[in-house]
Amino acid sequence: MKFGIIRERKNPPDRRVVLSPQACQKVLAQQPKAQIVVEPSPIRVFSDDDYRAQGIEVASKMEECDVLLGVKEVPIINLIPNKKYFFFSHTIKQQPYNKDLLRAVLEKNIELYDHEVITNAKEQRLVAFGRYAGIVGAYNGLRTYGLKYDLYQLPKAENLANQQELIQELKKIQLPNIKIILTGRGRVGNGAREMLDAMNIRKVNVTQYLEETFNEPVYCQIDASDYNRRKDGVRGNKADFFANPEAYKSNFYRFAQVSDFFIAGHFYGQGAPYLFTREEAKRSDFKIKVVADISCDIDGPVATTIRPSTIADPIYGYDPVSESETDFKNESAIAVMAVDNLPCEIPQDASEGFGQAFIKNVIPAFFNGDKDGVLERARMTKNGKLTARYAYLSDYVSH
């Protein structure tokens, strides 16, 4: 089985990779029947020479490989027919901008496996960059807070090497006695929590957070059951919320009334209530002034997120009155950080973490007959057709 590590060609450039040089070495050591070829790349966080130093072949020979591994969508012009591909296709939610990509995959008889749907038997994701989105998102949010209020200057995350360097910078700053609300307890939310904990910010529970005042910065990490409640008044829980999101309404506003800074690291499902609306953001007792929206659903549950921002220009202001963009330093503006490709800012850490999960959960499936069904669940297309699991996309690609 010959694996090809493809060059990332999507713009803006993405420096991440599925397998680092050390990860490639590990695959070859564990799987005697595996071979790996790395396509040359001028932008990858690991250089071509880093791979060569590990004895990995670097060559433009992707057409000779059986399975091609990438991170972002492959431009249609670069798709090689009749291959197995792994990348984030951003099609499973019927994203309109990638409809032509999925059509091309089918036309070229490509077997597409999407990283986003690599799951175990319980449908839990096995490989993801979410933790790194949380790490960078929390850092960028804290950087935004300093810039909005001219309190301190943090360097951009993309100019630092890894999580440890981000933490070193955060330890140099002094936060005022603010309240930070963090939504989500998954990979993203917990990645953000790592950064708050590294700064030794005190964590408090929901009751303390809502009712007490503090003479130090504090944060509270909340989950779906904390910021939603059932419309019928019956006591709900997280499992029920994910199964029946339309039966719930938001209970987030009580946090918005006491929070200065909001880090959004939650998962948002179809039919779930918005955390707060544009109307609520207009109220005089809406206190949040800085939002780090890591989840980044546009015109969605976080009403202030009206567009994604970029690594180059990560912050914009939201004017609650006009519901439009403004200078984030304006006194009335809510500063929004909504970069939608945060893990790209620490590509080395992100690639190494992703590769570890890929080696553990995916590579063995190619050599053990896919005994756990990992490949089967992630395979979106086969023989020029959508697989049964993804047949719901047939209208999407045909119109």
N, C-alpha and C positions, 0 to 999 in steps of 0.2 A: 504494500500500500504506500503510494508516494504522495506526500502532502506538499502543497505549495503555499508559501507565505506570500500573498500578493502585495503589491505596492498600493498604498492608499492614494486614490486619484480624485476624490471628491474635494470640492472647494467649499469653505475654507479648509486648508490642509489639516489633516489629523495625524499626529505623530505616534499614536498608539499602535500596538501590534498584538495579535492573539498570543504569539509565543516569543518570548525573549530568547537570546542565545542560550542562556542556561536552561530554559524550559525545553528548547529543542534537544539539547544534550540529554535531558532527563527522559524525553520521549524515546529517543534512540536507545538509551540504556535499558528502558523498561520493555520496549517492544522490538524484538530483533527483526521483525518483518517490516518495520516502518522505515521509510526514507523521507528526507526533508530537503526541499530546495527553496531558497529564499530569493524572491525577485529583487533586484537592486532598487534602492530607494534613496533619494537625496534628503528626505525629510524625516525619516523614521527616527525615533528617540534612540534606538540602538543602530549604530552605523553598520554598513556592509562589512567593514573590517572586524567589528565586534563578533559577527557571526562566523567569519572566516577563522578568527582566533579560536573558536570552539570546534573547528573542523566541519562546519556546516557549509554546504555548497551554495554559493551565491551566483545565480545565473538567470538570464531571461529565457526560462524553459517552462513556463507555466502550462503550455499545451501538452507537455509530457507527464503532468501530474494528474492524479486521480481525484484528489480532494483539494480545493482551494480555500484558504482561510484568510478572511479579511475582517475589518471592523465595520466601517461605514459602507453605504450603498456603493456598488460598482457602477460607474457610468455605463449606459447601454452599449456604447461603442466599444467598450473594453471587455464585454462579456464573451467568454470562450464557449461555443456550443458544446453540448453533450458532456458537461462536467458537473461534479458535485461542488456546490458553493456553500460556505458559511459566512454570513454577514448580517448586520442589522438592516433588514429591508424596509422597515417602517411602512408596512402594508397591512399588518394584521388588524389595524383599526380602520382600514379602508381609507388611508390618507390619500387625498386626491392627487397630491404632487408626485406620488410614486406609482400611480396606476400604470403608466407606460412601462415602467421598469418591470413590474410583475408580468405584464403582457409579453415583454421581450424574453423574460426567463422561460415562459411557456413556449414561445415560438422557437427558441433556441434549444429546446429539450434539455434544459438545465434542471438538476435536482437541487432545489433550494432548501437549506436548513437555516432557520432564523435563530440567532442567539437568544432572542427575547422569549422564545417558546421552548428552549431546552429546559425540560422539567423532570422531576422525579414522578413516581407513580401517584403522589398526592398533589400533583400539579404545582409544586413549589419550584421556583426558578433555581437553576443550578449554577449558572454563570451570569455575572452582571457587573456593571461598573458603578452600581448605586452607592456603595460605601464611599467611593472616591468623589462622586457628585456631592455627597453630604459633607465630606471633609473640606472640599474647595468652596462649596456654597456657604458654609458657616464662616469661613475665613473671609470670603468676599463680602458677606453681609456685615461683618465686623469692620472691614475696611470702609464700606459704604457709610456706616454710622460715624466713623471718624471724619470722613470727608464732608458729610452733611453739616456737622456741627463744628468743623475746624478744630477738632480735639487732638488728633494725631494723624500721622501719615504712614500707612503701611505700603510696602512695595506690592506690585501686582503678583498674584500667585504664579503666573506663567514665567516670571523671572526668577523663581526659586526652584530648587531641584526636586524637593520631595516634601512629604508631610512633616518630617522633623524640622525642616527649615521654616515651614509655615508656623509651626508651634513656637519656634524660637522667636519669631517676629511678634507673635501674639503675646508672649510673655513680657515683652517690653512695654506694652501699653497699659494705661490705667483707665478703666471704664468708670463712668459715674454710677450712681446707685439706680441702675435701670432694671426693668423687668423684661426678661426675654422669654417669649413663648415659642416652643418648638413642637410642631405637629409631626406625628409618625414615629413608629417604633420598628420599622423595617430597616433594610440596609442603609437607606438614605438618612432617615432620622437618627439612627445610631452612629453613622459616620459624622454627622453634625455634632452629636453629643460628645464624641471623642474629643473634639476641639474645645468645646466649652469646659469639659472636665480637665483638659490639659492646662487650661488657664486658671484652674482652681475656682471657677465660678460656682457658687453654692447652688445645689439643686434642692428645690422645695416641692412639696406636694400641692395638689390642686387647691385644697382648702387654705393652706398658708398663702399660696400665691394670690388667690382672689381676695383674701380678707386682711392680710397683714402688710405693714410697710417695713422696709429694711434699710439699714444704713450701709449696704453693700450691694453690688449687682447680684441678681439671682436669676435662675431659669427654671422653667417647669416643662417637662416633656409630656405631652398628652397624646392619647390615641383616639381612634374613631368614637369609642364609647364615651369619651369625655367631651367631645365637641359636637355630638349629635344626640338627639333623643327621639324616641318614637312619637309619632303624631297622636297616637291613641292613648298615650300616657302609660302604657305597659312598659315595664322595665326591659330594656333591650340589652344586647351584648354585641361584641364585635362580629361574631360569626353571623348573627342575625342581620346585622347592618350590611355586611357584604352580600348576603343572600337576598335581602329585600331593601335595597337602598332607598327606593321610592316611599317606603313606609316611615322615613325619618325626616326630621327637620333640623336645621343647624342650631346648635346651642353654643356657638363660638363667641357670640357678641360679648358675653360676660368677660371673656379674656381680652377682647379688643378694648374694653373700657379701662383696663389696668396695665396694658402692655405698651412698652416703648418700641420694641423691636420684635418682629415676627419672622421666624425661620420656618418656611413651609416645606416639610419633608414627607408629607403624607402621600398615599396612593389615592388617586381620584378615579372612581368607577362611574360608568354610564348610569345616569339616573340618580346619583347621589346628590344631596343638597349642597348648594354653595356654602363655603365657610362664612363669607360675608359678601354683601351686595354693594353695588355702587351707591344705593340709597343710604345704606348703613354707614358707609365711609363719609357721607356728608354730615352726619350727626356731630353735634358739638362735644359729645362725650366719647367719640371714637378717638382713641389715644395713640394708636400705632403711627409712627412716623418713618420707620424704616422696615422694608420687607425684603427678605432674601427668599425669592420663590424658586426653590430648587426643582420642584415638581413641574413648574412652568407650563401650565395649561392656559392657553390664551383665551381671553374673554370667558374664563371659567370660574372655578370655585374661589379664587383669590381675585376680587374685583379690580384691584389695582394693576394687575398684570394685563396690559393692553397689547403688548407685543413682546417677543423675545429680545433680549439684548445680546451683545457680542462680547467675546473676550477682549477685543480691541476697545470697545466702548460699552462697558458693562452696566452703567447706571443711567436711569432716566427718572424724571420726576412725574408724579401723577397728581393733577389738580382735581381734588374731589368735587369741587363745585361745577367746573365745566366738563368733568369726566374726560379730560384730555391731557396730553403730554405737556410738561413744562420743565423749567430748570429745577433740578432736584434740590438745590440750595434755597429756593424760595421758602419762606417761613411756613406758608400754608401747604407746601408740596409734601407728598409722601415719597420718599426715595425708594426706588424699586431696582433691585438687582435680579434679573431674570435671564441669566446666561443659560442657553439650552444645551451646551456641550461642555459642562464643567470639568469632567474627568480629563479632557484634553490638556488642562492646565498643569496636571502632574502626570504626564504620560508614562514616566518610568514606573512609578508606584502602581498606577492603574493597570499597566500592561503586565507587570509581575503578578499582581493579585488575580487578574483575570486568567492569566496563563495557568496558575496553580489550580484554579477551579476547572479549567478546560482539560488539563491533564488528568485530574482525578475523576471527572464525571463523564467526559465525552470520548477521549482517545480510546479507552479500553473497549468501548462499544463497537469499534471497528474490528476488533480482534477476538471478541467473545460471542459473536453472532447477535450482538445487540440484545443480550439476555434480559436487560431491564427495560427495554423499549424506549431508551433515551432518543435514539435516532428516529425511531418510528414516530414519536410524538412531535419531534421538531421538523420533520420533513413536510414542507408545504407543497412541493410539486414533484411529480414523477411521470415519466413518459409523456411529457407535454401536456399534462393535466394537473389540476389541483387535486391533492389527496383528499380523502373523505373528511378528515378533520378540518380541512380548510375550504371545503366546498361552499361555505357561506360567502366566499369571496367571488363566486362566479358572476354574479350581477355586476360587481365592482369592476371586474376586468372586461366584461363584455359591453359595457356602455361607455 
